[in-house]
Structures are given as C-alpha cells and as structure tokens.
Amino acid sequence: MTEAIQVEGLTKVFTIKGRPPLRAVDGVDFTVHEGEVFGFLGPNGAGKTSTIRMLTGLSRPSAGRAQVLGLDLAADLPRIKKRIGVVPEASNLYDELTAFDNLVFAMQLYGVPRRERKPRAEALLERFRLSEKRDVPFARLSRGMKRALTIAAALAHRPPLVFLDEPTTGLDVMSARSLRQMIAGLRDEGVTVFLTTHYLEEAERLCDRVVIIVRGRIVALDTVAGLRSGAKRKTIVEVTLEGADGQPEKRRLECEDGVEPAVRRLLDETGGRRVLAVDTLRPSLEEVFVELTGLSAEVMLSEKGGKGGGNAGG
C-alpha cells in the first residue's frame, strides 16, 4: 500500500520566556495511506493544528522526520507545497475578489498554465454548486459558500493530498451535509484527505482510519470499526420482543455475564414473551473517544464555541 504521509517521532516544542518548554507534539508516529480519509481527532491543545502546520511547511519540527507524497519534509518542502492543498479553519481567500477570480488567482500561485485556468475555474464552480455566484465578491458569500470556495481553491492545481482543518465548524445543517458529500467525493476520486474535526459523528461517517491525540501524544490509531470493536465497555444488546398489544417492543440490556443469561432474565421478567430479534450494539466513535480521553463530545464542541450545524446528519 502506497503511503501519502509517513511520520516518525515528529515533535514540536514551543519555548516561552519564563515558562517551561511546551511539547505541543510529542514524538508521534503514523502513516496515511494514499486515497483514504484520515481523521486526526483530539481536544483543543492536543497538537492537531501544530501537526498540520509542520506537515504543510508552516512550522519547522523540533525533532523527528516526515515524508509527504514520497518527498522528505526537511529537504523537499518547496516541491511538497506545490503538490498539496490546504484548507485552514479560517478561510484564506480574498474578500474583494470574485469567486471566479479567487480560483484563477490560486491557479496562478500554483503555476497552472494560463490556458487551463478559465475552464478549470468554471468546472470547479460547477462542481461546488457556485456557478451562480461566479461574479460575486468572496466577502458577500454565505459562510457555507465561503467554505466550499476555499476547498475549491485548494483543489485548483489538482493536488493528490488535501489537508482540511475543521471544514464544517459553524456551518448550518445543509451546508455541512453538502461539504461532507464533497469530502466523500474527493476520496472516490483517489484524493487523500487529512481531516481534523470536532464532530465525532462526522469523523465516524467519513474517515477510513482515525488517530486520537491527547496532550501531543497518540492514544489510538485504527479504523473506526477497529476502535469500536476494541472498546472496553460492557456488551449491550437490543432485544425486540412481541408486545402485549401485538406491537414490537425494544429493550436494551447490559450483558455482564453473557448475552444468553441476560436475555433469559428479561424473558422471566416479561412473562416469557416471544423474542423477535437480538442485536448487539457496538459503541459509537464518540463513546470510544470518551473512554480514551475522558472528554465528552459536548466538551469538544463547547471548545469550538457551540455545536453549529456540522453536528447534524447528512
């Protein structure tokens, strides 16, 4: 399997006068497979943004090494920057330029040939449902449209790897759903996506694998299914019984000594009603996160200033 990112012992230490050194990232190791959506999760101050800044060349590592798209981060940074797309948490486009002109300008920065700029900009506007806003200044777009255009600009030079930092934070439900669909579409096209998000349900839906980082150290790295199956919580089953009025009735049971004894006890309590189905419930990614970090999803979201629309379905 080809690796888009390989990180070994990556460390970032901040020195603040009069204070002990702060190890924002503390010797992390991980790989990102080509063509996957890779989730990088953790509370504020965990080291997520510091890691992205190092991998995208905005900050120099204090120790460790990394390869991005097969290129050495220390030796080949200019070449790396030309081959990646970066979508920061705060949009970085120009308020006075139109949607179309922002895309063309992004292509100029990345050296896209002049003859390709206009047709590619038009295609990106169409893909991100912004064609009707072609000539509208960036400052006048809605928040969701600004995020969509920022992602479009990051894709203007067709990078094989894109970093998305909190792409749906603060968006309404429909805008967040639309952006999630766009992210899934990038994976379908073979683009590697490095995603940070405070919305654990969003990560569970989108990500092929997930890192959980706390205080600069990785505490878990696995597929979402692997993390869920490895949770230490008690087995919980949902039993569907034939109700007294003929309607199905669902009960949830914690099975400390196995599923069968728990179901037997339930039947004794309910007078031996017929069992229609027994389903084992796996823990959600949120429950795994709470188990590993001791922090709830509500705490994660409150750190971002509220739930916003990104917490909704889609």
Secondary structure, DSSP 8 states (H G I E B T S, - for coil): --EEEEEEEEEEEE--TTS--EEEEEEEEEEEETT-EEEEE--TTSSHHHHHHHHTTSS--SEEEEEETTEETTT-HHHHHHHEEEE-SS--S-TTSBHHHHHHHHHHHTT--HHHHHHHHHHHHHHTT-GGGTTSBGGGS-HHHHHHHHHHHHTTT--SEEEEESTTTT--HHHHHHHHHHHHHHHHTT-EEEEE-S-HHHHHHH-SEEEEEETTEEEEEEEHHHHHHT--S-EEEEEEEE-TTSSEEEEEEEESS-HHHHHHHHHHHTTS--EEEEEEE---HHHHHHHHHS--HHHHHHHTTS--STTS--
